[in-house]
Amino acid sequence: MSTNIETLRQLAHLARLEFDPAKEQEMLKDLNNILDWVDQLRQLDTQNVEPLVHISEELNVMREDVAQNTVRHEDALRLAPRKDSDYFRVPKVME
């Protein structure tokens, strides 16, 4: 399977990519190499192959998620660049 320069330009437009004319031919060659490789994969017999869910059989060991107050409210306010009584003052982000 291969594609042409017009298809590459259409894909670039959809992906919001811009190529200079010198790079278009290089990108077209790379795209055709990828498509040829996918065609080779399609020829493989995967009838009795189980879908791969994880690369390894190792499991993540997770710690228990326990809420803790590590910084006291007063200490955090003391370190804040701007504060207003018990609250942090931040720049307005919405009109």
C-alpha positions in Angstrom: 0.0 0.0 0.0 1.3 3.5 -0.8 -0.1 7.0 -0.9 0.6 10.1 -2.9 1.5 13.7 -2.2 -2.1 14.9 -2.3 -3.1 12.4 0.4 -0.1 13.6 2.5 -1.1 17.2 2.1 -4.7 16.4 3.1 -3.5 14.5 6.2 -1.1 17.3 7.1 -4.0 19.8 6.8 -6.2 17.6 9.1 -3.4 17.3 11.6 -2.7 21.0 11.4 0.9 20.3 10.2 2.9 22.3 7.7 5.8 20.9 5.6 8.0 22.9 3.4 8.2 21.5 -0.1 11.7 20.1 0.5 10.4 18.0 3.4 7.2 16.8 1.7 9.0 14.1 -0.4 10.9 12.9 2.7 7.6 12.7 4.7 5.9 10.9 1.8 8.7 8.3 1.7 8.4 7.8 5.5 4.6 7.5 5.4 4.9 4.9 2.6 7.5 2.9 4.6 5.1 2.9 7.6 2.2 1.8 5.4 4.3 -1.0 3.9 5.2 -2.2 7.4 1.5 -2.3 8.4 0.8 -4.3 5.3 3.4 -6.8 6.4 1.8 -7.1 9.8 -1.6 -7.7 8.2 -0.2 -10.8 6.5 0.6 -12.5 9.9 -1.6 -15.2 11.2 -3.0 -14.0 14.5 -5.8 -16.5 14.8 -4.6 -18.1 18.0 -2.8 -15.1 19.5 -4.3 -13.7 22.7 -4.7 -9.9 22.9 -1.9 -8.3 24.8 -3.2 -6.3 27.8 0.1 -5.6 29.6 3.7 -5.8 28.5 4.9 -7.5 31.6 3.2 -9.6 34.2 4.4 -7.4 37.1 1.8 -5.6 39.1 2.0 -2.1 40.5 2.3 -2.0 44.2 0.1 0.8 45.4 0.2 2.3 48.9 -3.0 3.1 50.6 -4.2 6.6 49.8 -4.7 8.3 53.2 -5.5 12.0 53.5 -3.1 13.8 55.8 -2.7 17.4 56.8 1.0 17.9 56.3 1.1 21.7 56.3 -1.0 23.6 58.7 -3.3 26.3 57.3 -1.6 29.1 59.2 1.9 28.0 57.9 0.7 27.9 54.3 -0.9 31.4 54.6 2.2 32.7 56.2 4.2 31.6 53.2 1.7 32.9 50.6 2.8 36.0 48.6 -0.7 37.5 49.0 -3.5 36.6 51.4 -6.8 38.0 52.7 -7.7 36.9 56.2 -8.0 33.1 55.9 -7.7 32.9 52.1 -5.1 33.0 49.4 -5.3 35.9 47.0 -4.7 34.9 43.3 -5.0 36.9 40.1 -8.4 36.9 38.5 -8.6 34.3 35.7 -12.2 34.7 34.5 -14.2 37.7 33.7 
